[in-house]
Amino acid sequence: MMNDRKKWMQIVALVICIVGTTGCKKEVKQTNTGTYALMEVTKSDREYTSDYSATIRGRQDIDIYPQISGTIQELCVSEGEHVKKGQVLFVIDQVPYKAALNTAVANVKSAKAAEATAKLTYESDQKLYEQKVVSEYTLLTSQNNYYTAQATVAQAEAQEVNARNNLSYTEIKSPSDGVVGMLPFREGALVSPSIQQPLTTVSDNSQMYVYFSMTENQLLAMVRQYGSTQNALDSMPAVQLELNDNSLYQEAGKIESISGVIDTQTGTVGVRAVFPNPNQLLYSGASGMVKIPSVYKDCIVIPQTATVQLQNKHIVYKVVDGKAVSTLIKVAELNDGREYIVLEGLEVGDEIVAEGAGLVREGTQLK
């Protein structure tokens, strides 16, 4: 009885093993056949936005230095004041420069009088020489004296011009329209052209320059998209500026220039955009984020779930005769993290696996 029961248990175990083996074989076969979400390739339009950290500068940030030495006699502006081109900012003590000008004017008058006397002498000696009253030596000497007097007049007039310029430099004027910066020097301060710190800075902020950098790959992608750097500058859409408080600046900007040299240390290229500043909301020295839209017209767009990435290569699986066929594609560098723009490898009407491409194998039966 015991032996019969033992045999019966061995038979049951054998049956279980056979059933288990059969089940394993079915599971292996199922890996070659699967149900996947498929899609037909079509064309559409897409716009992506790329963000770049940026620094804001005035169109002109002009440091103001004195051209002469002296004490500040009058401070004509205050910090943050809007000034016009030619408006007086500082007045340096004018007394010594007015005295120097008066001296120069007097020297000119004296030199001209000496010139007139030398001229009379020369003309007189000419007549006397013709009458053989004076020698040739006397004539040439008076001629040289006259020429010397003319040179003295020219020298005195040049000194007068210099004195007038120095006097004009006592009034330090704004070289452009703009906003006055900080004023570290006050009335009574002694200043000179050699001071290390400028008297102030005048920032022309009617338009603001926004500087940022692109990587070499981003630049290449942009050039490929538009055909050339100049075409990119001419054809690129308006750009936006996000301010430091995360608000979006209401005025649109335009990229004006792209540096022709890539920085070998950073691998980036400098870019400059210009933004209007009618409400004086932008300040020189501020920071922000430039948002550049990239518009792709009539392009092939696929979900990123339809791709498998291997060593910077992108692969999709086409459906050919009901089977998965791997296909290498080229995609645009710009993307939103959900979709890819396909540049090469797919045609309109192709059917591909839309989701779970990483689970598909070459030759998998798809349904």
ABEGO torsion letter per residue (X at the ends): XAAAAAAAAAAAAAAAAAAAAAAAAAAAAAAABBBBBBBBBBBBBBBBBBBBBBBBBBABBBBBBBABBEBBABBABBBGBBBBBGBBABBBBAAAAAAAAAAAAAAAAAAAAAAAAAAAAAAAAAAAAAAGABBAAAAAAAAAAAAAAAAAAAAAAAAAAAAAAAAAAABBBBABBEBBBBBABBBGBBBBAABABBABBBBBAABBBBBBBBBAAAAAAAAAAAGBAAAAAAABBBBBBBBAAGBBBABBBBBABBBABBBAAAGBBBBBBBBBBAAGABBBGBBBBBBBBBBBBGBBBBBAAABBBBGGBBBBBBBBGGBBBBBBBBBBABBAGABBBBABGBBBGBBBBABGAAABBBGBBBX
